Amino acid sequence: MIGLLLRQGFKRGVLGGNRTWLTIGGVALTFRLLQKLSGSEPKVVYSEELKPGEALVIANGRDATMVG
């Protein structure tokens, strides 16, 4: 979402001259820079190498059995 706002802000604000999109792009850029500086990168919570024939099932509130 931030990337989309950055692109649109640049395209419509800087290149197109629209002040509203320029402001939106500036806010999105500031947000992105603050994210980078604060180190709020996604954290890996599970990692395992799968062998040939193995599968990983990600389920949310449903039966997580494999069929087949």
C-alpha positions as CSV (number, residue, x, y, z in Angstrom):
1,M,0.0,0.0,0.0
2,I,2.8,2.4,0.9
3,G,4.5,1.6,-2.4
4,L,1.4,2.4,-4.4
5,L,1.0,5.7,-2.6
6,L,4.7,6.5,-3.2
7,R,4.3,5.8,-7.0
8,Q,1.1,7.7,-7.3
9,G,2.5,10.6,-5.3
10,F,5.5,10.8,-7.6
11,K,3.6,10.3,-10.8
12,R,0.6,12.6,-10.1
13,G,2.3,15.0,-7.6
14,V,5.8,15.6,-8.9
15,L,5.2,14.9,-12.6
16,G,1.6,15.9,-12.8
17,G,1.8,18.9,-10.5
18,N,-1.1,17.9,-8.2
19,R,-0.4,19.3,-4.7
20,T,-2.7,16.8,-3.0
21,W,-0.8,13.8,-4.4
22,L,2.5,15.5,-3.7
23,T,1.5,15.7,0.0
24,I,0.3,12.1,0.0
25,G,3.5,10.9,-1.5
26,G,5.5,12.9,1.0
27,V,3.6,11.4,3.9
28,A,4.1,7.9,2.4
29,L,7.8,8.5,2.0
30,T,8.1,9.7,5.6
31,F,6.2,6.7,6.8
32,R,8.5,4.3,4.8
33,L,11.6,6.0,6.1
34,L,10.4,5.8,9.7
35,Q,9.7,2.1,9.3
36,K,13.2,1.5,8.0
37,L,14.8,3.5,10.8
38,S,12.8,1.9,13.5
39,G,13.7,-1.6,12.3
40,S,10.2,-2.8,12.0
41,E,11.0,-5.4,9.4
42,P,9.0,-8.6,9.3
43,K,10.3,-11.2,11.7
44,V,10.7,-14.9,10.7
45,V,8.8,-16.9,13.2
46,Y,9.2,-20.4,11.7
47,S,11.7,-21.8,9.2
48,E,12.2,-25.4,8.1
49,E,13.5,-26.9,4.9
50,L,11.1,-29.2,3.2
51,K,12.2,-32.5,1.6
52,P,10.9,-33.6,-1.7
53,G,7.3,-34.8,-1.3
54,E,6.7,-32.9,1.9
55,A,4.1,-30.2,2.1
56,L,3.4,-27.2,4.4
57,V,-0.2,-26.5,5.2
58,I,-1.2,-23.1,6.5
59,A,-4.8,-23.1,7.9
60,N,-6.9,-20.6,9.8
61,G,-9.8,-22.2,11.7
62,R,-10.4,-25.0,9.3
63,D,-9.4,-28.7,9.1
64,A,-5.8,-28.7,8.2
65,T,-5.6,-32.3,6.9
66,M,-4.1,-33.0,3.5
67,V,-6.1,-34.8,0.9
68,G,-4.3,-36.8,-1.7
